[in-house]
Each structure stands twice: as structure tokens, then as C-alpha cells.
Amino acid sequence: MNNKLLVSAALAAVISTGVVAPAEAGGKKEKCYGVAKAAQNDCANLAGTHSCAGQSKVDNDKGEWKLVKKGTCSTLGGLSKKEAKKLYKETKKA
């Protein structure tokens, strides 16, 4: 009887993992600048040099963004759009 209970619990755990993961993937997202690896950005950059995903040239470019789970951008070392624009303008003046 304990074996049946153990197998049932393991099966339930496996099935629930498949159900929870897609639900989390559809959660709230935010643009996070400066965390995309080269060729892994999600769309246009602040400089306006491209307008498509996958066209960033270097890792962690402050003008490139990637969608991340809402609330995790700062912990990843990224910037909000407002912060990234300010930094971009400052470096452009220098």
C-alpha cells in the first residue's frame, strides 16, 4: 500500500510541475535593459540602430532589452527604460 501511495505522490508531483510552469511563463513581464546577451535581445534598441530581436552585438549592452519576470530586473543588474535612456543620453553627450 505504501508503494502505491509513493508512486501516486510522485506522479502527482510530475503532473503538477507541467501545469505550473506554463502558468508562470504567462505571468507579468517587464523590459529589462542591460541584461541581454549578444544576439539574445528581444527587440529594438535605444540607439535605433536595429528594430529586431536577436540583433544585439555585445553582452549586457545598456541600450538592449530582454523581457524578464516583473520585479526581477534590478536583481539581475538591469535597468528600467527610464534609467537606460538617462544613461544612454549621458554617454552620448560625453
Secondary structure as the mmCIF struct_conf table of DSSP 4:
data_model
#
loop_
_struct_conf.conf_type_id
_struct_conf.id
_struct_conf.beg_label_comp_id
_struct_conf.beg_label_asym_id
_struct_conf.beg_label_seq_id
_struct_conf.end_label_comp_id
_struct_conf.end_label_asym_id
_struct_conf.end_label_seq_id
HELX_RH_AL_P HELX_RH_AL_P1 ASN A 2 ALA A 25
TURN_TY1_P TURN_TY1_P1 GLY A 26 GLY A 26
BEND BEND1 GLY A 27 GLY A 27
STRN STRN1 LYS A 29 TYR A 33
TURN_TY1_P TURN_TY1_P2 GLY A 34 GLY A 34
HELX_LH_PP_P HELX_LH_PP_P1 ALA A 36 LYS A 37
TURN_TY1_P TURN_TY1_P3 ALA A 38 ALA A 39
BEND BEND2 CYS A 43 CYS A 43
TURN_TY1_P TURN_TY1_P4 LEU A 46 ALA A 47
BEND BEND3 THR A 49 THR A 49
BEND BEND4 CYS A 52 CYS A 52
TURN_TY1_P TURN_TY1_P5 ALA A 53 GLY A 54
BEND BEND5 VAL A 58 VAL A 58
TURN_TY1_P TURN_TY1_P6 ASP A 59 ASN A 60
TURN_TY1_P TURN_TY1_P7 LYS A 62 GLY A 63
STRN STRN2 TRP A 65 LYS A 69
TURN_TY1_P TURN_TY1_P8 LYS A 70 GLY A 71
TURN_TY1_P TURN_TY1_P9 CYS A 73 CYS A 73
HELX_RH_3T_P HELX_RH_3T_P1 SER A 74 LEU A 76
TURN_TY1_P TURN_TY1_P10 GLY A 77 GLY A 77
STRN STRN3 LEU A 79 LEU A 79
HELX_RH_AL_P HELX_RH_AL_P2 LYS A 81 LYS A 93
#
